[in-house]
C-alpha cells in the first residue's frame, strides 16, 4: 500500500500546486486588468503597451476593447472641438450684424417719421431683440448639450442667487403692475450659481410675461431631505394638462400664448441646467388659476 500512498501524495501535491498556480494566475490577470482600467481612466491607455503574448484571452480581448474605446473617445473629443469652433463662429459672426441692425433701428427712430414709420421702426427693433435673444439662447443650449460648458455645482446658500435673479425682474413686474415676492430662506443646496440663476431667470421671465396686470409672482424654497425645491408661482392663465410635458421641449409654444413674445427655448434650457447638476424641473398648473414651476436641486 506504500506505492498507493505515494501516488495519492503525488496527486495531492499536484492538485495543490495547480490550485496555487491558478490562484496566482488569477491574481496576475486581475492586477493586469486593474492596471489597464487605471490607464484607461487616466486617458493614457495604449494597446501597444501590453505584450499580447503574455496575456490571457480575457486580457487580450479587454485590451482590444479599451483601445477601441480610447479611439472612440478621441473621435468624440474631436467632434466636440469642431462643434465648439462652429458655435464660437456663429456667436461671433451674428453679434455684430444684430448689434448694427439694432443701432440703425434706434437711429431711425430718432428721425422724423410718419405714424406708419414709427410703427415699422418699433416692430423692427422688437424683432431684432427677439433675434438676439434667440441666438444667445441657442448658443447657450448648444454649448451645454455638447458638453463644452460644464456645470460646476458646489454647496452654498440659495438666498443670494435667488435675490440676484429676482432683482432683475422687479422693474419689469412693477411696470406691469405685478407684485413679485421672494420668501426668505436659509436653505442650502449643491448647485452652479451662474447657471442655476439662468434657470431661475427663465422661470421668472415666463411668470412675469404671462401674469396679467395686478397679479402676483412668488418665489419660495422648500427644503427636503435630499432636494431643495425652488417654486416660482404665478396666477397667470395656467397650462392645460395635455401641454404640461410639451412646455419643456425646444421651441414649443402653446397655441394659447403663441402671439406673446418669446422663442420657446427658456424652459428647455432650464431643464438642461437642472438635469446637468443632478436635479430636475416639473410643473403643476390649473388653467385659469396659474402655474407653479418647481426646480429641484440636490442637497448633497
C-alpha atoms as one frame of an Amber mdcrd trajectory, in Angstrom:
protein
   0.000   0.000   0.000   3.040   2.233   0.214   3.012   2.944  -3.510  -0.700
   3.857  -3.365   0.034   6.318  -0.598   2.874   7.749  -2.647   0.628   8.132
  -5.720  -2.048   9.847  -3.626   0.546  12.170  -2.162   1.846  12.981  -5.628
  -1.675  13.728  -6.921  -2.438  15.804  -3.837   0.767  17.794  -4.287  -0.010
  18.258  -7.996  -3.540  19.399  -7.196  -2.238  21.795  -4.558   0.367  23.132
  -6.978  -2.289  23.578  -9.695  -4.564  25.389  -7.237  -1.738  27.677  -6.149
  -0.778  28.337  -9.790  -4.397  29.089 -10.760  -4.739  31.456  -7.810  -1.536
  33.264  -8.668  -2.536  33.400 -12.340  -5.962  34.797 -11.440  -4.353  37.446
  -9.237  -1.951  38.394 -12.025  -4.829  38.666 -14.508  -6.866  40.821 -12.089
  -3.882  43.079 -11.418  -3.290  43.439 -15.139  -6.951  44.236 -15.808  -6.913
  46.741 -12.967  -3.775  48.370 -14.431  -5.482  48.603 -17.823  -8.542  50.231
 -16.255  -6.382  52.733 -14.376  -4.617  53.651 -17.611  -7.942  53.946 -19.450
  -9.440  56.217 -16.764  -6.300  58.354 -16.810  -6.504  58.598 -20.591  -3.072
  57.026 -21.051  -4.037  53.540 -22.249  -2.057  52.332 -25.264  -2.658  48.856
 -26.596   0.942  48.520 -27.776   1.998  48.966 -24.161   0.862  45.400 -23.435
   2.634  42.273 -24.695  -0.216  40.206 -26.133   1.878  37.036 -25.992   1.813
  37.249 -22.214  -1.899  37.985 -21.966  -4.723  35.574 -21.387  -7.640  35.516
 -23.819  -9.705  37.685 -21.463  -6.908  40.207 -21.018  -6.298  40.335 -24.760
  -9.966  40.979 -25.610 -10.192  43.521 -22.799  -7.134  45.338 -24.153  -8.715
  45.448 -27.622 -11.947  46.793 -26.133 -10.170  49.544 -24.200  -8.147  50.503
 -27.263 -11.340  50.800 -29.342 -12.978  52.778 -26.554  -9.998  55.151 -26.349
 -10.166  55.701 -30.103 -13.900  56.401 -29.867 -13.271  58.912 -27.072 -10.648
  60.668 -29.209 -13.094  60.902 -32.114 -15.824  62.213 -29.796 -13.483  64.869
 -28.432 -12.595  65.840 -31.991 -16.282  66.256 -32.839 -16.804  68.356 -29.705
 -13.901  70.574 -30.707 -15.481  71.080 -34.143 -18.848  71.927 -32.572 -17.140
  74.320 -30.161 -15.441  76.112 -33.062 -18.713  76.239 -35.025 -20.645  77.685
 -32.078 -17.931  80.260 -31.474 -18.061  81.277 -35.146 -21.866  81.561 -35.126
 -21.824  83.588 -31.924 -19.106  85.922 -33.196 -20.480  86.332 -36.710 -24.051
  87.113 -35.601 -23.354  89.513 -32.739 -22.006  92.332 -34.921 -24.786  92.320
 -37.564 -27.500  92.132 -34.911 -25.922  94.982 -32.926 -25.630  97.087 -36.089
 -29.243  96.482 -37.072 -30.344  97.477 -33.582 -28.194 100.618 -33.709 -29.572
 101.725 -37.085 -33.101 100.986 -35.897 -32.603 103.253 -32.898 -31.117 105.971
 -35.137 -34.086 105.630 -37.445 -36.451 106.067 -34.501 -34.837 109.452 -33.782
 -35.780 110.769 -37.220 -38.996 112.481 -38.180 -41.226 109.628 -39.271 -44.820
 109.166 -40.182 -47.007 107.166 -37.775 -46.564 104.163 -40.070 -42.787 104.697
 -39.995 -42.777 104.758 -36.200 -44.725 101.501 -36.146 -42.279  99.884 -38.565
 -39.248 101.058 -36.597 -40.730  99.767 -33.344 -41.590  96.425 -34.949 -38.084
  96.144 -36.413 -36.476  96.849 -33.050 -38.667  94.215 -31.392 -37.739  91.604
 -33.984 -34.022  92.363 -33.646 -34.213  91.957 -29.874 -36.047  88.671 -30.417
 -33.323  87.518 -32.831 -30.583  88.436 -30.368 -32.328  86.557 -27.553 -32.794
  83.537 -29.829 -29.126  83.432 -30.871 -27.966  83.786 -27.248 -30.299  81.003
 -26.096 -29.257  78.684 -28.924 -25.571  79.240 -28.231 -26.023  78.517 -24.517
 -28.105  75.408 -25.194 -25.704  74.064 -27.811 -22.731  74.548 -25.511 -24.454
  72.686 -22.688 -25.599  69.844 -24.951 -22.146  69.441 -26.471 -20.517  69.406
 -23.044 -18.457  72.463 -23.932 -19.729  74.422 -20.956 -19.535  72.225 -17.878
 -21.638  72.850 -14.807 -19.709  73.191 -11.548 -22.132  72.543  -8.672 -20.961
  73.396  -5.185 -22.623  73.608  -1.801 -23.892  77.040  -0.830 -26.881  79.126
   0.268 -29.674  79.690  -2.234 -30.746  83.121  -0.983 -28.040  85.287  -2.677
 -28.578  83.648  -6.066 -32.377  83.974  -5.830 -32.149  87.600  -4.685 -29.976
  88.496  -7.686 -32.354  86.706 -10.071 -35.472  88.320  -8.604 -33.873  91.794
  -8.677 -33.574  91.554 -12.473 -37.353  91.203 -12.855 -38.665  93.578 -10.194
 -38.700  96.593 -12.606 -40.453  94.604 -15.347 -43.005  93.260 -12.849 -43.634
  96.736 -11.429 -44.129  98.096 -14.937 -46.946  95.574 -15.454 -48.414  96.163
 -12.003 -47.343  92.711 -10.804 -46.216  92.014  -7.244 -43.032  89.913  -7.207
 -42.286  88.394  -3.795 -39.234  86.408  -2.700 -39.734  84.466   0.534 -36.746
  84.466   2.857 -34.805  81.218   3.187 -31.627  79.913   4.776 -31.687  76.655
   2.801 -28.540  75.342   1.154 -28.101  73.129  -1.895 -25.438  71.908  -4.303
 -25.683  73.961  -7.498 -23.806  76.013 -10.061 -24.644  79.629  -9.084 -24.298
  81.113 -12.580 -26.270  78.508 -14.497 -28.877  77.970 -11.786 -29.513  81.719
 -11.796 -30.045  81.398 -15.557 -32.619  78.661 -14.946 -34.454  80.677 -12.274
 -34.440  83.770 -14.512 -36.083  81.750 -17.283 -38.839  80.713 -14.874 -39.272
  84.290 -13.634 -39.326  85.639 -17.178 -42.205  83.316 -18.074 -44.058  84.050
 -14.838 -43.888  87.840 -15.299 -44.602  87.568 -19.017 -47.807  85.549 -18.663
 -49.172  87.011 -15.418 -51.773  89.730 -16.043 -51.620  93.207 -14.530 -52.453
  93.169 -10.846 -51.273  89.583 -10.476 -48.600  88.089  -8.253 -45.407  86.077
  -8.745 -43.887  84.306  -5.748 -40.506  82.634  -5.300 -40.032  80.313  -2.333
 -37.746  77.473  -1.275 -38.959  74.263   0.348 -36.137  72.068   1.729 -36.491
  68.290   1.774 -34.092  65.590   2.936 -32.424  65.072  -0.457 -33.516  68.089
  -2.507 -34.336  71.758  -2.220 -37.401  72.767  -4.173 -37.425  76.274  -5.660
 -41.001  77.224  -6.544 -41.835  80.038  -8.964 -45.596  80.515  -8.735 -47.828
  82.836 -10.755 -51.558  83.398 -11.202 -51.466  83.610 -14.981 -53.579  81.670
 -17.494 -52.238  78.272 -16.459 -51.270  75.351 -18.687 -53.682  72.652 -19.929
 -52.773  69.146 -18.743 -52.119  67.927 -22.299 -49.411  70.576 -22.767 -47.502
  70.290 -19.489 -44.975  67.764 -20.788 -44.552  69.694 -24.036 -43.581  73.029
 -22.497 -40.061  71.726 -21.804 -39.499  70.831 -25.461 -37.285  73.055 -27.546
 -39.210  75.761 -29.459 -42.603  74.639 -28.145 -45.135  77.460 -27.884 -48.656
  76.899 -26.630 -51.325  77.929 -29.165 -52.997  79.951 -26.390 -49.939  82.225
 -25.980 -48.410  81.958 -29.431 -48.677  85.706 -30.051 -46.867  86.530 -26.786
 -43.205  87.492 -27.054 -40.851  84.526 -26.759 -38.949  81.881 -28.723 -39.849
  78.751 -26.758 -36.399  77.756 -25.565 -36.191  79.077 -21.985 -37.861  76.100
 -20.286 -35.859  73.664 -22.397 -32.639  75.347 -21.260 -33.873  75.300 -17.656
 -34.408  71.548 -17.848 -30.925  71.032 -19.320 -29.388  73.047 -16.477 -31.364
  71.174 -13.803 -30.503  67.724 -15.144 -26.878  68.710 -15.677 -26.373  69.110
 -11.936 -28.399  66.156 -10.696 -31.731  67.942 -10.356 -34.938  68.183 -12.318
 -37.830  70.521 -13.037 -41.586  69.973 -13.068 -44.752  71.996 -13.386 -48.154
  71.918 -11.739 -50.933  74.109 -13.062 -54.638  74.856 -13.034 -55.969  76.502
 -16.203 -57.238  79.960 -15.377 -55.622  79.973 -11.917 -51.882  79.935 -12.574
 -48.828  77.696 -12.646 -46.047  76.610 -10.311 -42.696  75.642 -11.798 -40.507
  73.728  -9.369 -36.739  73.464  -9.733 -35.299  70.643  -7.632 -31.648  70.947
  -6.592 -29.724  68.232  -4.711 -28.647  68.998  -1.153 -25.579  66.780  -1.224
